[in-house]
Amino acid sequence: MKALVTGGEGGLGRAMRARLEREGYDVESLDLVRGFDVSDPAAWERVGPVDLACLNAGVLTGELTYENYRRAVSVNVDGIVLGVLQLAQAMRGGAIVATASLAGLTGMPSDPVYSLTKHAVVGFVRSMAPRLAPIHLNAVCPGIADTPMIDQQREVFAAAGFPLLAPDEVAEAMWRAATSEGTGECWFVQPGREPAPFRFPSLPGPRVAGERVGAPPM
């Protein structure tokens, strides 16, 4: 069995690779430090079929500048969309799991652009999944994990006694999402809780002459 993990050299990526290897997968790490740019369409053209793909690469925005905004969107959004488009052509089944975030389910005032990108991932997964069958497409939405991404804020979290996720916890949630019978699911991951698909509230639908109308023909 073959798998790939983008951002495979980071904290979450290494944990996901280890989790998949324990399941017997031959795992390829696609990471910028190995010369793979997830935002480059040409790079994705060289990616072949796998049984399981973890589209995990992601960055925080940092100072809110145009350059940092474009970088965050290119990695966090383009890296997911380009990966799914390529894998949809290469794979005949299996699973794709995208790493989103709790910031894709709620606001994140400390990094609005990061939240924007993760909301995009959540929306893309939920909307694209029905079109990919028999491939299953799900997302994991972890809270704040103990990885090098939070090094600048580590002391703040420690002083506040705020619990952090271990990378292995996120990797376990990835495995559950990858092996779920569902598709279009977004699994929340929080310390002290069992990961599970997030239950999105239903939207109020339109009414005509006081009667409910079904979903739009889209």
HURA-V145345 format. One record per run of one state. SS is the DSSP state (~ for helix, > for strand, _ for the rest). FROM is the first residue (numbers start at 0). LEN is the number of residues. If there is no record, write none. Layout:
ss:SS from:FROM len:LEN
ss:SS from:FROM len:LEN
This chain:
ss:_ from:0 len:1
ss:> from:1 len:5
ss:_ from:6 len:4
ss:~ from:10 len:12
ss:_ from:22 len:3
ss:> from:25 len:5
ss:_ from:30 len:1
ss:~ from:31 len:3
ss:_ from:34 len:6
ss:~ from:40 len:4
ss:_ from:44 len:7
ss:> from:51 len:4
ss:_ from:55 len:10
ss:~ from:65 len:25
ss:_ from:90 len:4
ss:> from:94 len:5
ss:_ from:99 len:2
ss:~ from:101 len:3
ss:_ from:104 len:4
ss:~ from:108 len:23
ss:_ from:131 len:4
ss:> from:135 len:7
ss:_ from:142 len:2
ss:> from:144 len:1
ss:_ from:145 len:2
ss:~ from:147 len:13
ss:_ from:160 len:4
ss:> from:164 len:1
ss:_ from:165 len:1
ss:~ from:166 len:12
ss:_ from:178 len:7
ss:> from:185 len:4
ss:_ from:189 len:6
ss:> from:195 len:2
ss:_ from:197 len:9
ss:> from:206 len:2
ss:_ from:208 len:2
ss:> from:210 len:2
ss:_ from:212 len:6
